[in-house]
């Protein structure tokens, strides 16, 4: 079950548009498992090992914080990747988080 759930998470994350972000909880809710945001986080930690790229930098916590940054190659890599997409970060937080937030439940149809 976990591997299948991880793959569903990766499929959703691959759909997040460049320059937008979403949260672990929004992905979990979209997948019908609202209390599984932590498992979405585990999937993101594992995403760097996938053969098909997963833009894990676009998944942040519910407040827009870069809580997953420790799972990137360097502690600044997540921020650098987001900034390359035009997203502004200050003190490990996405500025204009509400404006940039991509909600899969609103954007995608199951």
PyMOL commands that set and color helices and strands:
alter all, ss='L'
color gray80, all
select helices_A, chain A and resi 2-13+24-30+37-49+56-58+69-71+77-84+97-100+104-107
alter helices_A, ss='H'
color red, helices_A
select strands_A, chain A and resi 22-23+59-60+89-90+93-94
alter strands_A, ss='S'
color yellow, strands_A
deselect
rebuild
show_as cartoon
